[in-house]
Amino acid sequence: MTWRQALLLSCFSAVVLLSNAKQKIFMQESDASNFLKRRSKRSPKPRDEVNAENRQKLRADELRREYYEEQRNEFENFVEEQNDEQEERSREAVEQWRQWHYDGLHPSYLYSRHHI
């Protein structure tokens, strides 16, 4: 007898849950008919829809522009750092070469340049 009571109880609870869910899932008939009505392909879009699409496009363009500007700035900073490092390395190498080859007899290179 207990299995029959359990089956009856589960069926009753399922009916109650479905009746509550029906109210939440389904919309009114008037709303449904308006929802399913679609604009034909040849009819013009409403002004609000056009404005909304334009705002979305402008926002996407702005985000794209900001992204590429940020990427460009990062790359320019990277290139500037690389150039600075290269200049520093070459300056150090030249300075080392001058110190190694300086014999102490002649004035430094700044004073012995030939002027035309």
LUMKE-847309 format. One record per residue (C-alpha): x, y, z; residue number from 1. Coordinates in pm, 1 decimal. Example, Ala and Ser with C-alpha at 12.3 -4.5 7.8 and 13.67 -1.06 7.14 Angstrom:
BEGIN
1230.0,-450.0,780.0,1 .
1367.0,-106.0,714.0,2 .
END
This chain:
BEGIN
0.0,0.0,0.0,1 .
288.4,239.7,64.5,2 .
412.7,230.5,-294.8,3 .
67.1,337.8,-412.1,4 .
67.6,626.0,-168.2,5 .
416.9,729.2,-281.3,6 .
310.6,713.7,-647.0,7 .
-5.3,913.6,-578.5,8 .
188.8,1173.1,-379.1,9 .
452.4,1216.1,-651.4,10 .
187.0,1249.7,-923.4,11 .
-0.7,1508.6,-720.2,12 .
316.3,1711.2,-655.3,13 .
405.9,1695.6,-1026.5,14 .
64.3,1833.7,-1121.4,15 .
102.4,2118.7,-870.3,16 .
453.2,2204.3,-993.8,17 .
345.5,2200.8,-1358.7,18 .
49.0,2425.3,-1291.7,19 .
282.0,2679.8,-1120.5,20 .
542.1,2646.9,-1392.9,21 .
280.6,2703.0,-1663.9,22 .
212.9,3048.6,-1527.9,23 .
584.6,3134.9,-1532.5,24 .
674.7,2978.6,-1867.3,25 .
390.8,3082.6,-2094.9,26 .
309.6,3441.5,-2179.9,27 .
-22.3,3601.1,-2257.2,28 .
-169.4,3536.8,-2600.7,29 .
-156.6,3904.4,-2701.3,30 .
211.7,3926.5,-2605.3,31 .
286.9,3606.9,-2794.5,32 .
120.6,3729.3,-3113.8,33 .
313.1,4057.8,-3096.9,34 .
634.5,3870.6,-3024.5,35 .
597.9,3646.7,-3327.3,36 .
503.6,3927.1,-3564.9,37 .
808.2,4016.7,-3764.6,38 .
881.8,4309.8,-3978.9,39 .
895.3,4217.4,-4346.6,40 .
1230.6,4252.3,-4517.4,41 .
1119.4,4546.2,-4727.6,42 .
961.8,4752.1,-4456.1,43 .
1188.2,5019.0,-4305.2,44 .
1329.5,4974.4,-3958.9,45 .
1185.3,5184.2,-3681.8,46 .
1390.5,5490.8,-3592.7,47 .
1464.6,5357.1,-3242.7,48 .
1604.6,5034.8,-3387.0,49 .
1825.8,5227.5,-3629.9,50 .
1949.3,5451.9,-3349.8,51 .
2024.2,5153.2,-3126.6,52 .
2221.8,4982.2,-3403.8,53 .
2416.1,5301.9,-3472.2,54 .
2499.6,5339.9,-3103.0,55 .
2625.8,4980.3,-3094.3,56 .
2840.8,5035.0,-3403.0,57 .
2984.6,5359.4,-3265.4,58 .
3064.0,5193.4,-2933.2,59 .
3233.4,4901.8,-3108.6,60 .
3436.9,5143.9,-3321.8,61 .
3539.6,5338.8,-3012.6,62 .
3647.2,5023.2,-2829.1,63 .
3842.0,4904.3,-3134.3,64 .
4011.2,5243.3,-3169.2,65 .
4106.6,5247.2,-2799.3,66 .
4243.6,4893.5,-2821.4,67 .
4462.6,4965.1,-3123.3,68 .
4580.0,5294.4,-2976.2,69 .
4685.0,5113.1,-2658.2,70 .
4863.6,4845.9,-2862.4,71 .
5043.9,5111.6,-3065.9,72 .
5152.6,5299.3,-2750.8,73 .
5284.0,4979.3,-2593.4,74 .
5479.0,4894.2,-2908.5,75 .
5623.0,5246.5,-2933.5,76 .
5736.4,5226.9,-2571.1,77 .
5891.2,4886.3,-2635.7,78 .
6077.5,5012.2,-2943.8,79 .
6199.1,5320.2,-2757.7,80 .
6331.9,5101.9,-2474.0,81 .
6505.9,4871.9,-2722.5,82 .
6668.4,5167.9,-2898.3,83 .
6781.8,5318.2,-2568.6,84 .
6934.3,4987.7,-2461.7,85 .
7110.7,4948.1,-2795.6,86 .
7250.4,5302.1,-2778.5,87 .
7374.1,5238.9,-2424.6,88 .
7544.6,4913.8,-2525.4,89 .
7713.8,5070.6,-2827.2,90 .
7824.8,5373.5,-2623.0,91 .
7973.9,5145.7,-2358.1,92 .
8152.2,4940.2,-2626.1,93 .
8298.2,5252.7,-2786.9,94 .
8407.5,5384.8,-2449.0,95 .
8576.0,5053.4,-2365.5,96 .
8753.0,5052.1,-2703.3,97 .
8880.5,5406.1,-2643.2,98 .
9006.1,5321.1,-2295.4,99 .
9180.3,5007.5,-2421.7,100 .
9352.0,5180.5,-2715.3,101 .
9441.9,5505.4,-2540.8,102 .
9818.7,5525.0,-2501.6,103 .
9824.0,5824.1,-2269.9,104 .
10052.7,6024.3,-2499.1,105 .
9799.2,6198.2,-2713.0,106 .
9503.1,6402.3,-2595.8,107 .
9169.0,6229.8,-2598.4,108 .
8975.5,6191.6,-2920.1,109 .
8773.1,6509.1,-2865.0,110 .
9085.5,6724.0,-2893.5,111 .
9260.1,6538.1,-3176.3,112 .
8982.4,6549.6,-3432.2,113 .
9081.9,6704.4,-3763.0,114 .
8889.1,7016.4,-3840.3,115 .
8836.7,7113.4,-4199.6,116 .
END
